[in-house]
Amino acid sequence: HTMAEPEIERQRALIRNAHVFKLPPRSSTAGWRGADWTEEVWQGNVKVVERGEKCAIILVSQDGATFAVCPVKEGAVDRCVDSSRYFVLRIENAQGRHMFIGLAFNERNDAFDFNTALSDSKREKEAARNPPPVFTGPSVDYSIKAGEKIRV
């Protein structure tokens, strides 16, 4: 009887002082607009973490309590059409119920770090599923045979 290996948690990003908004009804089919968000419901830190094959965005209060979790999968993170600092997250509770919230960063650099953490995670997972072929050396033997000399 062997114990299961504990899954290692890897933190890809930690961004402080992010803002969460209650989303108003979407005004158009073009996408979400951060300019329409007026009702801020939370402020705290955003962590992008991986455990095994799973990646999640965890919203953590200043006291360390988890406010919300967004499992990263297709359609879980959407960008706003009017700002590179605003995103829409699909958060889920332990029972699998979900809702959408608005996430805003104060700085473009923070939004860039958030985006990079997500895209790096996705790219590394795809690379792990499709490893490049291993180079085994040239198919032709170019080695110098015993007694052979090279003239320059």
N, C-alpha and C positions, 0 to 999 in steps of 0.2 A: 504494500500500500504506500504509494508516494503522494506527497502533497502536491497540489497544483502549483505551478510557478506563479508567484504574484505578478500581476500585470504592472509594468513600469509606466508611470505617468510622466509624459514629456510635455513640458510647458513650452509652447512655441511663441507665445506673446503674452505680455501683461501690459494693459493700457489703463492708466489711471484717469479718474474723473470723466467717465463717459456718462451720457444721459439717455434715459429711456422715456419714450413717449407713448401714450395711448394713441392708437391710430384713428383718425377720423375716417369716415367712409371715403373710399377712393373716388376722386373727382373725375377721373377719366381712365380709359383703358390703356393709355400711354404708359402708365406706371405711377409709382408713388412719388409724391412731392414733399420733401422735407419742410418746405415753406408753409405747408398747411398744418404742421404739427404744432399745437399750442399747449397741450396738457402733459406736462412733465410729471412722471409718476415715480422716478427713482434716479439716483445718481450714485455711481460707484465704479468699481474696477471690472474690466473685461479680460478674461483669460481665454486663450485658445490652447486647449490641451488635447493630447492623444493618449489613449490607453489601448494598446494592441492595435487592432484594425480600425478602431473607432476614433473619430475626432469630434470634439464638442466645443461650443462657445459657452463659457460659464460666467454669469454675471454675479459678482461677489461684492457684498456690502463692505463698508470700512471696517466693521467688526468681525469680518470673516464669514458671515452667514451667506449661504447661497440664495440669491434672489430668483434666478431663473437659469434654465439650461436649454441650449439649442443644439440638438444633435445635428452634426453637419452631414447632410445628404442632399440629393438633387432637390432644388427648389427651397432649401432651408434659408438661404441668404440671398437677398435681392438688393440691388443698388437703387438709390433714388435717381430720378431723371434730372433733378435740378441741382444736386450737390454731390461732390465726391466724398463728403464727410458723413453722409446719412445712408443708413442701411435699414432694411426690414428683415427681422429675424422671425423664424417659426419656432417658438419655444414649446416644449412639451413637459408634462408632468409625468410622474412615475406610472400612472395609469394609461399613458399614451394620448391623453387629451392634449390638443394644441390650440394655440392662438398666435396671432401675429402682433409684434410690437415694433416700434421705431427705435433705432439705436443711432445716437449722434455723438460724434467726436468733436472736441474743441479745435483740434489742429489737423491739417491735412496729413502731416507726418504720421499721426496716430492712425488715421484711416488707411494710409499706405501700409503701415506695419501690420495692421489687422488683415488687410487683403493679401499681403505677401505670405503671412502665416498660413492662411487658408489655401492659397494656391501651391505653396511649397508642400504642404501636407498631401494635397490631392496628387501632385506630380510624383512624390515619393511613393505613394501607395500604388499608382499605376506602374511605376518602374519596378516595384517589388513583384507585381503580378506578371510583368513581361520583362524578365531580365534580359540584358543584351547577350548575344552569343559570346561564349568564352573564346578568346583568341588562343589557338593552340600552336601558333607558329606558321611559317610559310609552308605551302603544300609541296614546294620543290626544295630539295636538299642542296643548300649553297655552301655547305661546310667544306673546308679544305681537306682533301684526302691525304692519308699518310704518304709522305714523300713528295707531295706536290709543293711547288714553290710559286710565289707571286713575284712577277717582275714589274717594276715601276719605271 
